[in-house]
Amino acid sequence: MAQVLRRAVDLPLTGPRGGDLTPLAELIGRRLDLAAVRLRMFVEGRPVDHTWPAGRGTPGGGTAAGAVFDGAAFDGGASGDVAFGDVAFGGGSDGGPAAAWAVVYRGEEIGGLLVSTRAEHPLPARTHRALGDVAGALGAVLAAAAAQVRRRAAADVCWQATARIADARTRAAADMESERHALERDLHDGAQLHLVSLQMAAAVVEHRLAAGELPGPDLHEALADLGARLERGHTLLVETAAGITPPLLRTAGLEPALAAALREAPGTALEAGRDVRSRRYPPPVESAVYFACLEAVSNAQKHASGASVRVRLHSTYQGLAFTVEDDGPGMELSGAVWLRGPRDRLASVGGTLSVTSTPDAGTRICGVVPF
């Protein structure tokens, strides 16, 4: 028994083998020349077994008779075929009779010791007494091992909770970044057209003032127009920052919303097929096409100032399509950063974007969203 206790003291308390009693079961089996040894402890009401030889499973078989170790009747050291918990363990071709002892710690039955002999003979009296003494001394050992199993399970729960929290933080940060990019894209694609148009209108007023072409009434009208444009731009910025879809796009659809927005863009004409005017598309599709068109018009005004711009909406066998083309001087497409916004926006709803530009023949931007 002293060797068993010394071996128990040497068992690892932490790490992946913390609480593993298999080496102790092996020592008991080898020292007492047994066929098999099982140490069972209960952790949170669940049986945890440590069996030697490893992988042997349940030696023997047989039916329950004599000792029953499940917190109910248990005759310590009873021999024959015994049931240890809910598992039969004993006589059969694999070994001789089995015997079992309850392991008690501080007056509570916390586990058990079950052995199987190597021959069809009962345990010698000396071995029987030795096993009884071992079972009596195993209370603190099984209690410590069960505590380690509980600690490891609690640590696993903590690690899993920590991983879930870290994952939630990562997803929250990614969502915030995605929302920030969406807001940046909406401000760029939507508000930019109004701001560019306001800038151009202010430049016209400045030029006419310098040329003396704005008498009192005309000046009042021009300033009132600039004030109205400023108010509309302010409203758009507030709605975009709040993540609000343009009200007209939400209530009336793509064609009316684009028509209203393009009134801010001089020299821009909108054409919409009857099939587009007569139907509504899913909100993400309408929003993607709306902002992509505004971005294309805004860039046409910047890169082809004074050129006429035509926007066309129509349905094809591929889906909802749009074209934005100008008759300006054309533009260099390599490294055109502004194309990323509308291209990414259309890609988010399964759409594609293509651009062609010819010197002195203008630029043509085509997009299509499958529907």
Summary of the structure (lengths in Angstrom):
residues: 371
radius of gyration: 41.5
end to end distance: 79.9
largest distance: 125.6
contacts: 1145
relative contact order: 0.07
helix: 49%
strand: 22%
